[in-house]
Amino acid sequence: MRRHLKWVIPVVVVVIVVIVFGVSRRGGAGGGPDGVGPQAEMPADGRRAAVEIGDISVILTEVGEIQPKTMVLVKSMVSGEIKTLRGREGQTVRRGQILATVEPDMAQARTVANLITEYGRAKVNAEQTRLDYELDVELHKGGHISDEELRLSRDTYDIAKIDYRTAYEQMRLAEEDGVTMDLDAETAKLLEVVAPAAGTIIDVQIEEGEVVTSGAVSYTSGTTLMTIADLDEMQIKAGVNEVDVGKLEKGQTVEIDVDAYPNAKYEGLITHIAPAARDEQGVKIFDVEIDVVNTDERLRPGMTANITIQGDHREGILTVPIEAAFKKQGRYVVYVFDGSEEEPVEREVETGISSISTVEIVSGLDEGEMVALYDPELEGQELSEDEERRQRMAQGGRRRRG
């Protein structure tokens, strides 16, 4: 037994020495930018992360609302009571089709009567002055009236033509808004509201017996009777964060799906990107319009659309979490742990593409280095507006990933 122990003990000692020597070689050989050293052994946690080789796919996911490309609000030219209502939601109508009749109030009735009267008077006057002028031309040729009298006759005729054109234009505009102008009609006649465009009625906001105000004569915008839309052409309106708008361009294709039909896939085309941002709870948002290419009857106004936009994709590149890169004075910096007990040190880097969670490092870092997920210069200080917005966007990205 003792003979065996004499051999076992030296062997165990040798094994322990080899293990200790190997660990000291891995952990004690100086720390350099190649990532082999003390900083490579520092664990990643909520305040630091390692520079890694990875892939980045720029995929934007947004939520928008489906709307018809063309929507027309139907309003009455006159104020009054809705006597009959012929338009119903879901009904397909043609341009000029009667949708409702309105009994105008006294003020509006007088307005309509005045339009009709002025048009009739101007028409008669223009015709009479034309005949007078033609007669004066013949009299002037025979030397029966002077040049001055002929000139006055011509001026009177020209003024009458102007008055007639003005009255006619007012009548035409009124008829375009659904008011039937009939010179033989009585003042109290019911006025018709007609469809200004062909399409489908998607919303009716009034009932028979309600009193509506005119959109042409009142100081307000007037009562909307109903909305007509062209459901053959649908679009999606969405808001895109300012950090992502640079990844979009007109003509870019997108994938669309709706919650109501999870197995149906639609294709979209970006047709408009707002030139200016709007503020939404401290975040700058750009409105984007997307035309649905392969729309069908299942898509209805007001539905929520999930939009996926595929951007750049790169593989085998250096990456860090997006929270580790800070833009300062027009350049990007990270804070690198150099193995000392001090705070991480600032280092300028060149960045490439980025997703909502990761950013590409083109130069300035090496694989295995540890970087801070915070700005040590702001530790313990009140955050600036830009930094608060940056953190909100980063948190929003993490929520979307979850």
C-alpha positions in Angstrom: 0.0 0.0 0.0 2.8 2.4 0.9 4.5 1.6 -2.4 1.4 2.7 -4.3 1.1 5.9 -2.3 4.7 6.8 -3.2 3.7 6.9 -6.9 0.3 8.5 -6.6 1.2 11.5 -4.5 3.9 12.8 -7.0 1.5 12.3 -9.9 -1.2 14.4 -8.2 1.2 17.2 -7.4 2.4 17.3 -11.1 -1.2 17.5 -12.3 -2.1 20.4 -10.0 1.1 22.3 -11.0 0.1 21.9 -14.7 -3.4 23.1 -14.2 -2.3 26.2 -12.2 0.4 27.0 -14.8 -2.2 26.8 -17.6 -4.7 29.0 -15.9 -2.0 31.6 -15.1 -0.9 31.6 -18.8 -4.5 32.3 -19.9 -5.3 34.9 -17.3 -2.0 36.5 -16.7 -0.5 37.1 -20.1 -0.7 40.8 -20.6 -3.9 42.5 -21.8 -3.7 43.9 -25.3 -6.2 44.9 -28.1 -6.2 41.3 -29.3 -8.6 40.5 -26.5 -6.4 38.0 -24.7 -5.8 39.4 -21.2 -7.5 40.5 -18.0 -10.3 42.5 -19.8 -11.2 39.4 -21.8 -11.9 37.6 -18.5 -14.2 40.3 -17.2 -17.8 39.1 -17.2 -20.4 40.8 -19.3 -23.2 42.2 -17.1 -25.8 45.0 -17.2 -23.2 47.7 -17.3 -20.6 46.2 -19.7 -20.5 43.9 -22.8 -17.9 42.3 -25.0 -17.0 43.2 -28.5 -18.2 40.2 -30.6 -18.2 38.9 -34.1 -21.8 38.7 -35.3 -24.4 39.4 -37.9 -26.7 42.5 -38.2 -30.0 42.6 -40.1 -31.6 45.9 -40.3 -35.3 45.0 -40.0 -37.7 47.8 -39.1 -41.1 46.8 -37.7 -43.8 49.4 -37.4 -47.5 49.5 -36.8 -49.8 51.6 -39.0 -53.5 52.1 -39.9 -55.1 51.1 -43.1 -56.9 53.9 -44.9 -58.3 54.5 -48.4 -56.0 56.6 -50.6 -59.0 58.7 -51.6 -61.7 59.9 -49.1 -64.3 62.6 -49.7 -66.4 64.3 -47.1 -69.9 64.9 -48.1 -71.4 68.2 -46.9 -74.5 70.2 -47.6 -74.3 73.5 -49.4 -77.1 74.8 -47.3 -78.1 74.7 -43.6 -81.3 73.0 -42.7 -83.1 69.8 -41.8 -82.3 66.4 -43.3 -85.7 65.3 -44.8 -84.6 62.1 -46.5 -81.4 60.1 -46.2 -80.6 57.7 -49.1 -77.0 56.8 -48.4 -76.1 53.9 -46.1 -72.7 52.5 -44.9 -71.3 50.0 -47.3 -73.3 51.3 -50.3 -71.5 51.8 -53.6 -72.5 55.1 -55.2 -71.7 56.9 -58.5 -70.8 60.5 -58.9 -73.8 62.8 -58.9 -76.1 60.2 -57.2 -78.6 61.8 -54.7 -77.6 60.9 -51.1 -79.9 63.2 -49.1 -82.4 66.0 -49.3 -82.3 69.1 -47.1 -85.0 71.6 -46.3 -83.1 74.9 -46.0 -83.7 77.3 -43.2 -84.9 80.8 -43.9 -81.4 82.3 -44.2 -80.1 79.6 -46.5 -83.3 79.7 -48.5 -82.8 83.4 -49.1 -79.2 82.8 -50.1 -80.3 80.2 -52.7 -83.1 82.4 -53.9 -80.7 85.3 -54.3 -78.3 83.1 -56.3 -81.1 82.0 -58.6 -82.4 85.6 -59.0 -79.0 87.1 -59.7 -78.2 84.5 -62.3 -81.6 85.0 -64.0 -81.3 88.8 -64.0 -77.7 88.7 -65.3 -78.6 86.3 -68.1 -81.5 88.4 -69.3 -79.5 91.6 -69.0 -76.6 90.2 -71.0 -78.9 89.1 -73.8 -80.7 92.5 -73.9 -77.4 94.5 -74.0 -76.1 92.2 -76.7 -79.1 93.0 -78.9 -78.8 96.7 -78.1 -75.2 96.7 -79.0 -75.7 94.9 -82.3 -78.5 97.4 -83.2 -76.2 100.4 -82.3 -73.5 99.0 -84.6 -75.9 99.1 -87.5 -77.0 102.6 -86.5 -73.4 103.8 -86.3 -72.8 102.5 -89.8 -75.7 104.6 -91.1 -74.4 107.7 -89.2 -77.4 107.8 -86.9 -75.3 107.6 -83.6 -71.9 109.0 -82.7 -68.7 107.2 -81.9 -69.1 108.0 -78.2 -72.6 106.5 -78.1 -71.3 103.3 -79.8 -68.5 103.1 -77.2 -70.9 103.5 -74.3 -73.1 100.8 -75.8 -70.2 98.4 -76.1 -69.1 99.1 -72.5 -72.6 98.4 -71.2 -72.6 95.1 -73.1 -69.1 94.1 -71.7 -70.2 94.9 -68.1 -73.3 92.8 -68.6 -71.2 89.9 -69.9 -69.0 90.1 -66.8 -72.0 90.1 -64.4 -73.4 87.1 -66.3 -70.2 85.1 -66.0 -69.9 85.9 -62.3 -73.5 84.8 -61.6 -73.0 81.6 -63.7 -69.8 80.7 -61.8 -71.6 81.1 -58.5 -74.4 78.8 -59.8 -71.9 76.2 -61.0 -70.0 76.1 -57.7 -73.3 75.7 -55.8 -74.4 72.9 -58.1 -71.0 71.1 -57.6 -71.8 71.1 -53.9 -75.1 69.4 -54.5 -77.5 72.4 -54.7 -79.8 71.9 -57.7 -80.3 75.4 -59.2 -83.6 75.6 -61.1 -84.8 79.0 -62.2 -88.4 77.6 -62.1 -88.0 76.1 -58.6 -89.8 77.6 -55.6 -87.7 79.0 -52.8 -88.8 76.3 -50.3 -88.0 73.4 -52.6 -86.0 70.6 -51.0 -82.4 70.8 -52.0 -80.5 67.7 -53.0 -77.1 66.5 -51.7 -75.3 64.5 -54.3 -72.2 62.3 -54.2 -69.1 64.4 -55.2 -67.3 61.3 -56.3 -67.8 57.6 -57.0 -66.9 55.1 -54.3 -68.2 53.3 -51.2 -69.9 55.0 -48.3 -67.7 54.1 -45.3 -69.3 56.4 -42.6 -72.6 58.1 -42.1 -72.7 60.7 -39.4 -76.3 62.0 -39.5 -79.9 60.7 -39.4 -83.1 61.9 -40.9 -84.5 64.9 -38.9 -81.2 66.2 -37.9 -80.3 69.9 -38.5 -77.0 70.4 -40.4 -74.9 73.5 -41.0 -73.6 74.5 -44.4 -69.9 74.1 -45.2 -70.0 76.9 -47.7 -71.8 79.8 -46.0 -71.1 79.3 -42.2 -68.0 80.3 -40.4 -67.4 76.7 -39.3 -66.4 73.9 -41.6 -70.0 72.7 -41.7 -71.6 69.3 -40.8 -70.1 66.2 -42.4 -73.0 64.1 -43.6 -71.0 61.0 -44.7 -67.6 59.9 -46.1 -67.1 58.3 -49.5 -63.9 56.3 -50.2 -62.3 54.4 -53.0 -61.7 51.0 -51.5 -59.9 49.7 -54.6 -56.8 51.7 -53.6 -55.7 51.3 -49.9 -52.7 52.8 -48.1 -51.1 52.6 -44.7 -50.0 55.6 -42.6 -47.3 54.9 -40.0 -44.9 56.9 -37.9 -41.2 56.1 -38.0 -38.7 57.1 -35.4 -36.1 59.7 -36.5 -33.2 57.2 -35.9 -34.8 54.8 -38.5 -36.1 57.3 -41.1 -32.6 57.3 -42.8 -33.1 53.6 -43.6 -36.2 54.3 -45.7 -36.5 55.6 -49.2 -39.4 56.2 -51.7 -40.1 53.1 -53.8 -38.9 50.7 -51.2 -41.0 47.5 -50.7 -42.4 46.4 -47.4 -44.2 43.3 -46.1 -47.6 43.8 -44.6 -49.9 41.6 -42.4 -53.0 42.3 -40.4 -54.1 40.7 -37.2 -57.5 39.8 -38.6 -56.0 37.5 -41.3 -52.7 36.1 -39.9 -52.1 33.9 -42.9 -52.6 36.6 -45.5 -49.5 38.5 -46.7 -49.6 41.8 -48.5 -46.9 43.8 -50.3 -46.5 47.5 -49.9 -44.6 50.3 -51.6 -43.3 53.4 -49.7 -44.7 56.4 -51.6 -44.2 59.3 -49.3 -41.9 60.3 -46.4 -42.8 63.5 -44.5 -40.1 66.2 -45.0 -40.5 67.4 -41.4 -40.8 65.5 -38.1 -43.5 65.9 -35.5 -43.0 65.5 -31.8 -44.6 62.6 -30.0 -43.9 62.5 -26.3 -40.4 63.8 -26.7 -39.5 61.6 -29.7 -39.3 62.9 -33.3 -41.5 61.0 -35.6 -41.7 61.1 -39.4 -45.1 60.2 -41.1 -44.7 57.6 -43.9 -47.4 56.6 -46.4 -47.3 53.0 -47.9 -49.5 52.0 -50.9 -50.8 48.4 -50.7 -50.0 46.7 -54.0 -52.1 43.6 -53.8 -55.1 44.9 -51.8 -58.4 43.0 -51.7 -61.8 43.2 -50.1 -60.5 41.9 -46.8 -58.6 45.1 -46.1 -60.9 47.6 -44.4 -60.4 51.2 -43.3 -59.2 51.5 -39.7 -57.6 48.0 -39.5 -54.2 47.8 -37.8 -51.3 46.8 -40.2 -48.0 45.3 -39.1 -45.2 46.5 -41.4 -41.9 44.8 -41.9 -39.1 46.6 -43.8 -36.0 44.7 -44.7 -32.9 46.8 -44.8 -29.1 46.0 -45.0 -27.7 42.7 -43.8 -24.1 41.9 -43.0 -22.4 38.8 -41.6 -19.2 38.2 -39.7 -18.7 41.8 -38.5 -17.6 43.4 -35.2 -20.6 44.4 -33.1 -21.4 46.0 -29.8 -24.8 46.7 -28.1 -26.2 49.9 -29.4 -26.2 51.3 -25.8 -22.4 51.3 -25.9 -22.0 53.8 -28.8 -22.3 57.5 -28.0 -22.3 60.3 -30.5 -20.4 63.3 -29.3 -19.5 66.4 -31.3 -20.1 64.6 -34.6 -18.1 61.5 -33.8 -18.9 58.2 -32.2 -17.1 57.0 -29.1 -17.2 54.0 -26.8 -15.8 53.5 -23.3 -13.4 50.6 -23.0 -12.3 48.7 -19.9 -8.5 48.5 -20.1 -8.1 46.1 -17.2 -7.4 48.8 -14.5 -9.6 49.5 -11.6 -10.4 53.0 -13.0 -13.5 53.9 -15.0 -13.4 52.9 -18.7 -11.5 55.1 -21.1 -13.0 56.9 -24.1 -12.1 55.7 -27.5 -13.2 57.0 -30.9 -14.7 54.4 -33.3 -16.1 54.3 -36.8 -19.6 52.7 -37.0 -21.5 51.1 -39.8 -25.0 49.8 -40.0 -27.1 49.3 -36.9 -30.3 47.5 -35.8 -32.5 48.3 -32.8 -30.1 46.4 -30.6 -26.7 46.3 -32.2 -24.3 48.5 -34.0 -21.4 47.6 -36.4 -17.9 48.7 -35.5 -15.8 49.3 -38.6 -12.6 50.4 -36.8 -11.4 51.3 -33.3 -12.2 48.1 -31.4 -11.1 44.4 -31.5 -13.0 41.3 -30.7 -13.0 40.4 -27.0 -12.6 43.9 -25.6 -15.1 45.0 -22.9 -17.1 48.2 -23.4 -19.3 50.1 -21.0 -23.1 50.3 -21.5 -23.1 53.7 -19.9 -21.4 57.1 -20.2 -19.1 57.5 -17.2 -19.0 61.3 -17.8 -22.8 61.4 -17.0 -22.7 59.1 -14.0 -24.5 60.8 -11.1 -25.5 63.8 -13.2 -28.8 64.9 -14.5 -29.3 63.5 -18.0 -29.6 65.9 -21.0 -32.6 65.9 -23.2 -30.7 64.1 -26.0 -29.5 61.4 -23.5 -33.0 60.9 -22.1 -34.4 60.5 -25.6 -31.6 58.1 -26.5 -32.4 55.9 -23.5 -36.1 56.0 -24.2 -35.4 54.8 -27.8 -33.1 52.0 -26.5 -35.7 50.9 -24.0 -38.3 51.0 -26.7 -36.1 48.8 -28.9 -35.7 46.2 -26.1 -39.5 46.1 -25.6 -40.0 45.5 -29.3 -37.4 42.7 -29.2 -39.3 41.1 -26.3 
